[in-house]
Amino acid sequence: MAIPDDVRTYIKANIIGSLGTEGYRPSAAAQCTQYVAVIELPRNLWPNLIQTLVENVTNANSTEMCKEATLEAIGYICQD
């Protein structure tokens, strides 16, 4: 929470953008998404996260790797 808002926004955008870019499991990007979400969602600091993740999964243009990593991120978030 000590990181400035603009830097946190940049980090979150890059974490979401990296979902599905890895060639291995478990996805580090999915785990990073979960770690940030656990801190920011209760404070309403990442209000569009769930919508973004759902769009990743339902978008016909998303790769299978992106869909898998996104579902993994959703699972991690729900786990916490």
C-alpha positions in Angstrom: 0.0 0.0 0.0 3.0 2.3 0.3 3.6 2.2 -3.4 2.2 5.3 -5.2 -1.1 4.9 -7.1 0.3 5.4 -10.6 3.0 2.8 -10.0 0.4 0.3 -8.6 -1.8 0.9 -11.6 1.2 0.2 -13.9 2.0 -3.0 -12.1 -1.5 -4.3 -12.1 -1.9 -3.6 -15.9 1.3 -5.5 -16.5 0.3 -8.4 -14.3 -3.0 -8.8 -16.2 -1.2 -8.3 -19.5 1.2 -11.2 -18.7 -1.6 -13.7 -18.1 -1.1 -16.5 -20.6 2.3 -15.5 -21.7 4.1 -18.2 -19.7 4.8 -21.7 -21.0 4.6 -23.4 -17.6 2.2 -24.1 -14.7 1.5 -22.9 -12.1 1.3 -19.4 -13.6 3.4 -16.8 -11.8 1.2 -14.1 -13.3 -1.9 -15.8 -11.9 -0.2 -16.0 -8.5 0.8 -12.3 -8.7 -2.7 -11.4 -9.6 -4.0 -13.2 -6.5 -1.5 -11.6 -4.2 -2.4 -8.1 -5.3 -6.1 -8.8 -5.4 -6.1 -10.1 -1.8 -4.8 -6.7 -0.7 -6.7 -4.4 -3.1 -10.1 -6.0 -3.6 -11.3 -5.5 0.1 -10.2 -1.9 -0.2 -12.0 -1.5 -3.5 -8.7 -0.4 -5.1 -9.1 -2.8 -8.1 -12.8 -2.6 -8.9 -12.6 -3.8 -12.5 -10.4 -6.9 -11.8 -13.2 -9.5 -11.8 -14.8 -8.0 -14.9 -11.4 -8.0 -16.7 -10.7 -11.6 -15.7 -14.2 -12.7 -16.9 -13.6 -10.9 -20.2 -10.3 -12.7 -20.6 -12.0 -16.0 -20.3 -15.1 -15.2 -22.5 -13.3 -13.3 -25.2 -13.2 -15.4 -28.4 -9.8 -13.8 -29.3 -8.1 -14.8 -26.0 -5.6 -17.6 -26.4 -6.1 -20.9 -24.5 -3.1 -20.1 -22.4 -4.6 -16.8 -21.4 -7.9 -18.4 -20.5 -6.2 -21.1 -18.5 -4.0 -18.6 -16.6 -7.0 -16.3 -16.0 -9.0 -19.2 -14.6 -6.1 -20.1 -12.4 -6.0 -16.5 -11.1 -9.7 -16.6 -10.4 -9.2 -19.9 -8.5 -6.4 -18.5 -6.4 -8.4 -15.4 -5.6 -11.4 -17.5 -4.5 -9.2 -19.7 -2.5 -8.2 -16.7 -0.3 
